[in-house]
């Protein structure tokens, strides 16, 4: 086993992830520092707060940039397939089953907005239900946005009483 000084926080943890950890454990670390300096500061608290998991790859980070680009490309293909009226002759898919299998594959990456849009379009057009896996944080955020939209829609207000209009 290596010593504490030789170990470092895995690169899969972003500065945003590290700032969440600082906030969660209420650590006295300036979040305005760059990622490298935040890592150095957090290393002093690893043993105290049982943060050894920071040495390993971030298990919550599902995709690399290359994989994310591939997932977004598949989502674009599905959107194109649906927008063309599910016409197999105009698309890269040979059947509806190919599109459905791709949608099932990308469904686990529901945090990406284009994935959610593509699967929603496919679900509506084929009248099926492909599940979309979304993290709790994003689910809360999306619910909040929906609530804001509902509250901002103008509605008819009827007021009773006597009103005098002068010209």
N, C-alpha and C positions, 0 to 999 in steps of 0.2 A: 504494500500500500504506500502511496506517495504521501509526502508531507503536505501540510496545509498550504505552505508557501508555493509549492509547485503546481497545485491544482488551481484550476480557474473555472469560472462559470461558463457553461456550454454556450456556444455562439447561437444556438437556436432560441435562446431567451433574448427577446428584444428589450430595448430600453423601456418600452411601455409595460412589458411583463414585469420587469424589475421594479418599476415605479409602483405597480399594484402590490407587489410583495412588501415594499417599504411602507405603503399605506396600511396594508393589512396588519403588519406587526408593529406599526407605529414607531419605526426606526428613525433615529435622528440623523437622517441623510438628506442632503440637498438634492432634490430631484432635477434641478436645473444643470447639474453636472452632466458631462458626456457619459456615454455608456461605459467606457473603460474605467473611469473614475468611480462610477456607481458600483461597478463590479468589485473594485478594490475595497470599497467601504463595506459592501455586503459580506465579503469574505471574512471580515472581522466578527460577523454575527452568525456565521453558518452553524457552529457548534451550539451556540446558545439557543437558537430558535429551530434547530433540527431542519436545516435547509440543505442537507446533503444531496437532495434530488436536483439541485441546480448544477451539479457536476455532470449529470447525464443529459441526454437529449431531451428537449421539451416534448413530453408525450401529448400535450394538447395542441401542439403545432402540427397540423396534419399534412401540409403541402409545402414543397419547395417551390420556388418561383417557376421553374420549368414545368412541374406537375400542375401548378395552378393555371398556367397558360394553356396547357393541354385540356384541362377541365373546362375552361372558358371557351376554347375552340369547339369542344363537343356541344356545349350549350348553344353556341351560335349555329351549329349544324342542325340541332333540334329545332331552334326557332325558325330557321330557314325552311325546314321541312314542313312545319306547321303553317307558316305564312304562305307557302306555295300550294296550300290546299291538300296536304298529305300526298302529293303527286310523286310517285317513285321515279318517274322518268326525268324529273327536274332536279333531283337531289342525289346525294351520295349514298343514301340508304336503299337497300334492295327490298326491304319490307318494313312493315310497321313494327315487327318484332325486333329488328335491329335498333330502331329508334328507342323502343321501350327498354331494351337491355342497356343502351347507353344512358338513358334517363335514370335507370335504377343505379347504375354505377356512379353517376355524378350526384345523385340524391343525398349521399352522405356528406357532401360539401355544401350544404344549404346556407352557410354563412356568406357565400358569394351571391350577390344579387342577380347576376345573369343566370345562375343555376336555378334560383327560385322562379324567375320569370319563365325560363324555358320549360321547366317541369309543369308549372301552372298552365301554360299554353297547351302542352301535350295532354295534360289531364282533362282539360276542358274539351279539346277537339276530339279525343278518342273516348271520352266519357269513362275514364279509368281513374284509379287513385294510387299514384306512386308517392310513397312517403318522402318527405323532405326533412332531413335531420338538421336542426338549428340549435345553436348553443343557447343556454339560458339567458346570458347577457343580451344577445341579439334579439331573442324572443321578447324580452322586456322592452327593449328599445322599439321594436316594431309595433308592439301593442300600444306603447305610448304615442307613437306617430299616428296610429289609427284613431286613438282617442282624441288627439288634437284635431285631426281632420273632421271627426264627427262633431266636435264642439264648435268648429269654425264655419260649418255650413249654415248659411242664413236660413232662418225659419220664420214663418208667419207668426206675428204676435198680435193678438186681438185684445184691445183695451175697451172696457165698457165705461160709460158715463156720458156726461153732457160736454160737448165740445163747441166752442164758439169760434167761428172763423170770421175775421174782419178783412175787408178789402179796401 
